[in-house]
Amino acid sequence: MEYGYARVSTKEQNEQRQIVALMAFGVSGKCIYVDKQSGRDFERPQYQRLVRKLKDGDTLVVKSIDRLGRNYEEILEQWRIITKEKAAAIVVLDMPLLDTRNNRDLTGMLIADIVLQLLSYVAQTEREFIRQRQAEGIAAAKSRGVQFGRKPKEKPPEYPTVLEAWRRKELSARAAATRLGVTHKTFQKWSEQDRLR
């Protein structure tokens, strides 16, 4: 039996390109498992279901090694489980050397192991570079004054009057928030910001 596995990191990303490649290889659409989750580990529901189904003689097809995962040690461990414990084959479409159906002799296995280790290393390194670039981009944007998150709520014109009444204990924080038409939490945040100025 041939199974396909596709993975994208977020719900917004589209896995269709991978599915098309898997079906072009010959995997039936009902035998393709898809996760929309990070590749940092293998705690993914569809991947776990797929591995439970694999048995001796089955084949797992993935578009590229980084679709399987991006954690070097865990990729190697999953590869061992699938090929050794489950006795299933793995085909990586973008890397013909990683087709364990062929060359099961010692030399073929050695070459596949070397290529796998190299590609797994590259996948994890790329994940670390992505995180580093994100952090650098966020820091650069913040230094330019870019604000992240929702735009702060504008204070209504009567805010200073209500704030003064609250400070004189004429109003509770909840009553002040109600009068301003905001949540209790928002009023507390505003009053704390004014206290620190």
N, C-alpha and C positions, 0 to 999 in steps of 0.2 A: 504494500500500500504506500502511496506517495502522499505526503502532507506538506503543506506550505506554511511558512510563518512570516508575517509582516509586522513591522513595528514602526510607529512614529512617536516622537517625544511628547507631543501635546495634542489636545482634542482639535485644535485649529489646523493642524497639519493634515495633509491628504496622503493616504496610503495607496491610492489607486495605481500609481506607477509600479509599485512593488507587486500588487495583485496581478496586473497585466503581465508582468515578466514571469510570475509563477505559473499563470495559466498558459502562457506561450510555451513554457517548458513541458506542460502536460498535466499539471496539478488541477484536479477538479475544484471548482469554486466552493463546494461544500466541505472540502478538506483543507481549507485555508483558515488559519487562526490569526487574529489581529489584536494587538494591544496598542493602546494609545497611552504610553507611559515611558518614563525615562529608562535608559538602558544601563543605569548605574548598578542595578542588581537584577536578579531573576525572579523576584517575588511579583510576578505578573500573572493574573488569573488565566488568560488564554494560553500563555506559554506553559504554565503548569498543567493545564488540561491536556495540551498536546503531548507533553513528555509522558504523562501517565498512559496515553494511548499507544505510544510507540512500542513496537515489539520486534523481535528478531526478523530481519529481512526487509523492514520498512525503510523508507527514505524520507529524510527531512530536507526540504529545499528552502533556502533563504536567498534574497537578492544579493546581499553583501554581509560581511562579517559584523559590521557595526549595527546591522539591523537585529542581529542575534543579541548583542549587548555591547557595552563599552567599559566593562571592568575586566582587566587583563586576566587576573587569577580566576575569576568566575567563568569567563569564556572557556578557559582551558579545562576547568572542572566539568562544565556542562558538556563539552566536547567528549571528555573521557566517559561520562555517564552514558551519553547517547551511543557512542561508537563501541565502547567496551562492555559496559553493564547491560545495555539494552540490545547490543549487537545490531543496531540500525545504522544506516549509512547517512552521510550528510553531503549535500551538494550546495556549494556557494556559487551562484550564477556568475558573479563578477570576477571570480578567481577560479578558473578551471583546475588549477593544481589542488584546490580543496574540494575534490570530489572523491569521497572515500569508497565509492562503488568500484573504482578502478585502482589498479596498482596497489593491491593489498599485500604485496611482497614487502620485505624489509626496507628496501631502498625507497619504494613509493611511500611507505608510512613515514620514513625519516624525513623525506622532502615535505610531505603534508604537515608534519609536526613543526618543522622549521618555519614554513610559510605561515602556519596558524599562529605560532608564537609572535612572529613579526607583526602580522596584521592585528592581533589582539593588543599588542603594545601600542601600535599606531592608533587604534580605536580609543584606548584609554587616554593616550596623550592628547588626542584631539578634543576629548571631553574636558580635560583639564585646561586646554587652551581656550575653549569656548567660555568656561567659567571665568578665567582670567580676563579675557577680552570684555565680558559683560561687566565685571567689576570695574575695570579701567574706564569703560564707556560711561558707567553710572557716575563714577568719581569725576570725570571730565565734565559731564553735563551739570553736576551739582556745583562745580567750581565756576561754571558759566551762569549760575543762578537758576537753572532749570528746576522746577518744582515737580516732584513725582507724587502720584496719588491724586485724590479728588481735590478740586479747587476749594479752598476754604470758604465756608459760608459767610456771606456778608452780614455785618452787624446792622440791625435796623436802626433808624435815626433816634429812636427813643432809648436805645441801649444805655447811654451815659446816665440818664435820669433813673432808669430801673436799677442800674448798678449802684448808684448812690443810695437809693431806698433800701436795697439789700444790705449794703455796708452799714447803714444806720439801724439794721435789724427790723425795718418796717415790713419787709417781705422775706419769706423763706426763699431758698434757692429754687425750689420747685415752682413756687408762685411767680418768681421773676421769670423763669423759663417759659411758663405758660403765658404770661403777659407779652413776652417777646415772640411767642410762636415757635419756639425751638425746644429741643430736648433738654432735660435736666443736665445731661452730660455735656452738651454744647455750652450751656450757660456756665457750668463749672470750669470748662476749659478756657472760655473767654475771660472769666474773672481771675483765673490763675495767671493768664498771660498778662493782664493789666497789673496784677500785684507785683509781677517780676520786672515790670518796666521802670 
